[in-house]
Amino acid sequence: MKRPILYIAITNHGFGHATRCAAVAATIQKLCPDILLIIVSTAPRWLLESYIEGDFIHRPRGFDVGVVQKDSLAMDKATTLEKLLEIKKNQNSIIASEVNFIRQNRVQLILADIPFLATKFAKAAGVPCWMMSNFGFDFIYRSWGEIFSEVADWISDCYGQCDRLFRLPFYEPMEAFSNITDVGLTGGSPHYSDEQIRAIWGITAPKEKTILLTFGGLGLQQIPYKHLQKFPDWQFITFDQSAPDLSNIIKIKDHKYRPVDFMPICGRVVSKPGFSTFAEATRLGVPIVSITRDDFAEAAFLLAGISQYNQHQILTPSEFFDGNWDFLLQPLQQPLSSEPIAKDGNEAIAHEVLSFLVVDG
């Protein structure tokens, strides 16, 4: 039997898409160690390796821009449009290059999250294209007004050529897609026990006074760290290397550790709206404290999702940036739904992919 070969294309937008794809890829690899994974992403290899334990080919290519940002909250719409129009102009050469690679490597299936050109080069190469996401970039750009409508229509047309979509929770309707399978939450699981994490990083505060601050791969400018001095017997965990050297801040510098590894020992995760952080925390039952993001269309669906299925607090930007952080002392809001959310997205997608590659392929 020939070796199954899966090509996974990941959007350029932030680290969250890369980590959720890598979590699915890791599940596929565990179920079928013989599979050849080709991960096509501009995310750093260390990030992918922190989720995928076995071998994979890393092809550092980007096919979209997502949203050009200077940090996790500030968007540059003009540059985003400029780069999108450049991709549209050059799409034929981008497609031709990828078709050549796909054929040379005998790829049998493309799984994309969620670069729109993947459907075009899949079709040109004669390979099915499946996608996974909770939103499409046509939805994001369309919310930015008339100037983006032509580009949004082009992207919707690309998505319309997708053979199958695995729609993740906390989703916008994703109306461009014709064949939709709803799945549960995706994400990584901790690699270490609570005792190991506490011992390695010197975490002695009780769980309710241990807080994870995580704002994605781009970080967040001007986090008001000065307020943390009001909580001397608490401990705050951050991956932000520019954080000040306060006695109650623990800076994680080793790339093999991920936010999800620290979540089980934390009373709350303080974040911005992002699917991967929300999904991993909700999978583990760790409460989320999030800032609102009125300028990002996906945010409303994400915040509604955690309101339904997780203990939560939702803060305005002024409460976060200008307040005194007394929210840490306030009781959490309880989830609106009494029904648990499905948490089997990794496995559901992995089984469908392997059923196609090993049985049908």
Solvent accessible surface area in square Angstrom, and as a share of the most:
residue,aa,sasa,rsa
1,M,195,0.87
2,K,134,0.57
3,R,117,0.43
4,P,4,0.03
5,I,12,0.06
6,L,0,0.00
7,Y,0,0.00
8,I,0,0.00
9,A,0,0.00
10,I,2,0.01
11,T,4,0.02
12,N,55,0.28
13,H,23,0.10
14,G,32,0.30
15,F,60,0.25
16,G,30,0.29
17,H,11,0.05
18,A,1,0.01
19,T,16,0.09
20,R,5,0.02
21,C,1,0.01
22,A,1,0.01
23,A,5,0.04
24,V,0,0.00
25,A,0,0.00
26,A,11,0.09
27,T,23,0.13
28,I,0,0.00
29,Q,21,0.09
30,K,140,0.59
31,L,86,0.43
32,C,20,0.12
33,P,110,0.69
34,D,81,0.42
35,I,4,0.02
36,L,33,0.16
37,L,0,0.00
38,I,0,0.00
39,I,1,0.01
40,V,0,0.00
41,S,1,0.01
42,T,71,0.41
43,A,9,0.07
44,P,40,0.25
45,R,96,0.35
46,W,91,0.32
47,L,14,0.07
48,L,0,0.00
49,E,85,0.38
50,S,10,0.07
51,Y,14,0.05
52,I,2,0.01
53,E,128,0.57
54,G,32,0.31
55,D,129,0.67
56,F,13,0.06
57,I,71,0.36
58,H,38,0.17
59,R,28,0.10
60,P,82,0.51
61,R,101,0.37
62,G,34,0.33
63,F,4,0.02
64,D,2,0.01
65,V,22,0.13
66,G,0,0.00
67,V,8,0.05
68,V,37,0.21
69,Q,28,0.12
70,K,150,0.64
71,D,10,0.05
72,S,2,0.01
73,L,34,0.17
74,A,33,0.25
75,M,36,0.16
76,D,58,0.30
77,K,80,0.34
78,A,80,0.62
79,T,39,0.23
80,T,0,0.00
81,L,24,0.12
82,E,117,0.52
83,K,86,0.36
84,L,0,0.00
85,L,88,0.44
86,E,97,0.43
87,I,24,0.12
88,K,58,0.25
89,K,163,0.69
90,N,61,0.31
91,Q,34,0.15
92,N,119,0.61
93,S,73,0.47
94,I,43,0.22
95,I,22,0.11
96,A,62,0.48
97,S,58,0.38
98,E,2,0.01
99,V,13,0.08
100,N,86,0.44
101,F,32,0.13
102,I,1,0.00
103,R,148,0.54
104,Q,124,0.55
105,N,40,0.20
106,R,177,0.64
107,V,10,0.06
108,Q,28,0.13
109,L,0,0.00
110,I,0,0.00
111,L,1,0.00
112,A,0,0.00
113,D,0,0.00
114,I,0,0.00
115,P,0,0.00
116,F,0,0.00
117,L,0,0.00
118,A,0,0.00
119,T,1,0.01
120,K,50,0.21
121,F,0,0.00
122,A,2,0.01
123,K,123,0.52
124,A,50,0.39
125,A,13,0.10
126,G,67,0.65
127,V,18,0.10
128,P,41,0.25
129,C,1,0.01
130,W,21,0.08
131,M,0,0.00
132,M,0,0.00
133,S,0,0.00
134,N,0,0.00
135,F,3,0.01
136,G,1,0.01
137,F,0,0.00
138,D,13,0.07
139,F,53,0.22
140,I,0,0.00
141,Y,0,0.00
142,R,106,0.39
143,S,66,0.43
144,W,26,0.09
145,G,36,0.34
146,E,149,0.67
147,I,125,0.64
148,F,6,0.02
149,S,32,0.20
150,E,122,0.55
151,V,3,0.02
152,A,0,0.00
153,D,80,0.41
154,W,23,0.08
155,I,0,0.00
156,S,26,0.17
157,D,81,0.42
158,C,0,0.00
159,Y,0,0.00
160,G,37,0.36
161,Q,49,0.22
162,C,9,0.06
163,D,69,0.36
164,R,46,0.17
165,L,0,0.00
166,F,0,0.00
167,R,36,0.13
168,L,0,0.00
169,P,15,0.09
170,F,16,0.07
171,Y,84,0.32
172,E,9,0.04
173,P,63,0.39
174,M,5,0.02
175,E,152,0.68
176,A,29,0.22
177,F,14,0.06
178,S,101,0.65
179,N,72,0.37
180,I,59,0.30
181,T,42,0.24
182,D,82,0.42
183,V,20,0.12
184,G,2,0.02
185,L,0,0.00
186,T,1,0.01
187,G,2,0.02
188,G,7,0.07
189,S,63,0.40
190,P,39,0.24
191,H,81,0.36
192,Y,49,0.19
193,S,49,0.32
194,D,58,0.30
195,E,126,0.56
196,Q,90,0.40
197,I,1,0.00
198,R,64,0.24
199,A,83,0.64
200,I,92,0.47
201,W,55,0.19
202,G,43,0.42
203,I,5,0.03
204,T,118,0.68
205,A,7,0.06
206,P,63,0.40
207,K,102,0.43
208,E,112,0.50
209,K,60,0.25
210,T,0,0.00
211,I,0,0.00
212,L,0,0.00
213,L,3,0.02
214,T,12,0.07
215,F,10,0.04
216,G,44,0.43
217,G,43,0.41
218,L,82,0.41
219,G,22,0.21
220,L,15,0.07
221,Q,93,0.41
222,Q,158,0.70
223,I,16,0.08
224,P,13,0.08
225,Y,21,0.08
226,K,136,0.58
227,H,25,0.11
228,L,0,0.00
229,Q,114,0.50
230,K,100,0.42
231,F,9,0.04
232,P,104,0.66
233,D,85,0.44
234,W,19,0.07
235,Q,27,0.12
236,F,0,0.00
237,I,0,0.00
238,T,3,0.02
239,F,60,0.25
240,D,34,0.18
241,Q,93,0.42
242,S,99,0.64
243,A,4,0.03
244,P,53,0.34
245,D,129,0.67
246,L,42,0.21
247,S,122,0.78
248,N,8,0.04
249,I,17,0.09
250,I,23,0.12
251,K,38,0.16
252,I,3,0.02
253,K,140,0.59
254,D,61,0.32
255,H,98,0.44
256,K,112,0.47
257,Y,16,0.06
258,R,8,0.03
259,P,39,0.25
260,V,0,0.00
261,D,2,0.01
262,F,0,0.00
263,M,1,0.00
264,P,29,0.18
265,I,4,0.02
266,C,0,0.00
267,G,14,0.14
268,R,29,0.11
269,V,0,0.00
270,V,0,0.00
271,S,2,0.01
272,K,36,0.15
273,P,2,0.02
274,G,16,0.16
275,F,10,0.04
276,S,15,0.10
277,T,24,0.14
278,F,0,0.00
279,A,0,0.00
280,E,8,0.04
281,A,0,0.00
282,T,4,0.02
283,R,44,0.16
284,L,65,0.32
285,G,52,0.50
286,V,4,0.02
287,P,13,0.08
288,I,0,0.00
289,V,0,0.00
290,S,0,0.00
291,I,0,0.00
292,T,31,0.18
293,R,16,0.06
294,D,145,0.75
295,D,69,0.36
296,F,10,0.04
297,A,23,0.18
298,E,9,0.04
299,A,2,0.01
300,A,69,0.53
301,F,67,0.28
302,L,0,0.00
303,L,18,0.09
304,A,57,0.44
305,G,7,0.06
306,I,0,0.00
307,S,15,0.10
308,Q,65,0.29
309,Y,74,0.28
310,N,8,0.04
311,Q,58,0.26
312,H,15,0.06
313,Q,14,0.06
314,I,68,0.34
315,L,11,0.05
316,T,63,0.37
317,P,60,0.38
318,S,63,0.41
319,E,85,0.38
320,F,0,0.00
321,F,56,0.23
322,D,115,0.60
323,G,24,0.23
324,N,74,0.38
325,W,1,0.01
326,D,52,0.27
327,F,19,0.08
328,L,3,0.02
329,L,111,0.55
330,Q,90,0.40
331,P,109,0.68
332,L,37,0.18
333,Q,108,0.48
334,Q,110,0.49
335,P,46,0.29
336,L,135,0.67
337,S,27,0.17
338,S,113,0.73
339,E,120,0.54
340,P,116,0.73
341,I,24,0.12
342,A,58,0.45
343,K,87,0.37
344,D,72,0.37
345,G,0,0.00
346,N,9,0.04
347,E,71,0.32
348,A,30,0.23
349,I,0,0.00
350,A,0,0.00
351,H,105,0.47
352,E,65,0.29
353,V,0,0.00
354,L,19,0.09
355,S,52,0.34
356,F,45,0.19
357,L,5,0.03
358,V,55,0.32
359,V,117,0.67
360,D,101,0.53
361,G,46,0.44
